[in-house]
Amino acid sequence: MKQGYKNKRDFYKAEAERNETAIKMWKESAEQKQKELDEYKKKCEAEKNKRYAKLVYCTNCKEVSSVSIPPGVKLEEGDCVVCRVRNCQLLVTKINVRTF
């Protein structure tokens, strides 16, 4: 339903007020989305730099060593810490094994 105004000045004033509230709403929404985007970027950056520590056994030099593996890299692609030979590392799965 249309609302009648006495004169054009009242009409323009009401329209300006409506536009002002809409602008506030859109600014708040944009700030919220920007904040979420910044948090997501920080989380992705932290995940990208995250490394995993594993114990590996080298079949060439018969040594067990601890290595840090970045995400996206396979264990087979890395080289031994001691002898620097590639494709000779095996993951140590059982660390505390009792021998009787």
C-alpha positions in Angstrom: 0.0 0.0 0.0 1.4 3.4 -0.9 1.8 6.0 1.7 0.8 9.5 0.9 3.1 12.4 1.7 2.1 16.0 2.0 4.9 17.2 -0.2 7.9 16.0 -2.1 10.3 17.0 0.8 8.7 14.5 3.1 8.9 11.9 0.4 12.6 12.5 -0.2 13.3 12.6 3.5 11.6 9.2 4.1 13.4 7.7 1.1 16.8 8.9 2.4 16.1 7.3 5.7 15.2 4.0 4.1 18.4 4.2 2.0 20.5 5.0 5.0 19.2 1.9 6.9 19.8 -0.3 3.9 23.4 1.1 3.5 24.1 0.3 7.2 22.7 -3.2 6.7 24.9 -3.8 3.6 28.0 -2.4 5.3 27.5 -4.7 8.4 27.0 -7.6 6.1 30.1 -6.8 4.1 32.2 -6.4 7.2 30.9 -9.8 8.5 31.8 -11.5 5.3 35.2 -9.9 5.2 35.9 -11.0 8.7 34.9 -14.6 7.9 37.1 -14.5 4.8 40.1 -13.3 6.8 39.6 -16.1 9.4 39.3 -18.7 6.6 42.5 -17.4 5.0 44.4 -17.6 8.4 43.1 -21.1 9.0 44.2 -22.2 5.5 47.6 -20.6 5.9 48.1 -22.4 9.3 47.0 -25.7 7.7 49.4 -25.2 4.8 52.4 -24.7 7.2 51.4 -27.6 9.5 53.9 -30.5 9.5 53.6 -34.0 10.9 56.3 -35.7 12.9 56.8 -39.4 12.2 59.4 -42.0 13.1 61.0 -43.7 10.1 63.4 -46.5 9.6 66.0 -46.4 6.8 66.8 -49.7 5.2 70.1 -48.4 3.8 71.8 -47.2 7.0 69.7 -49.2 9.5 68.8 -46.0 11.5 65.6 -44.9 13.1 65.0 -41.1 13.0 62.2 -38.6 13.6 61.3 -36.5 10.6 58.7 -33.8 10.0 56.6 -34.2 6.9 54.8 -31.3 5.2 51.2 -32.0 4.0 51.0 -33.2 0.4 54.4 -34.9 0.5 54.7 -38.7 0.6 57.1 -40.5 2.8 58.6 -42.3 -0.1 59.6 -39.0 -1.8 61.8 -37.9 1.1 65.4 -38.9 1.7 67.1 -40.3 4.8 68.4 -37.8 7.4 71.6 -39.7 7.9 72.6 -41.2 4.6 70.6 -39.0 2.2 69.4 -42.0 0.1 65.9 -41.7 -1.4 63.2 -44.4 -1.4 64.6 -46.4 1.5 62.4 -45.1 4.4 59.8 -47.2 6.1 57.3 -45.9 8.6 57.7 -47.2 12.2 54.1 -48.1 13.3 54.8 -49.8 16.7 57.0 -47.7 18.9 56.7 -49.2 22.4 56.9 -53.0 21.8 57.7 -55.1 24.7 60.1 -58.0 24.2 60.0 -61.0 26.6 
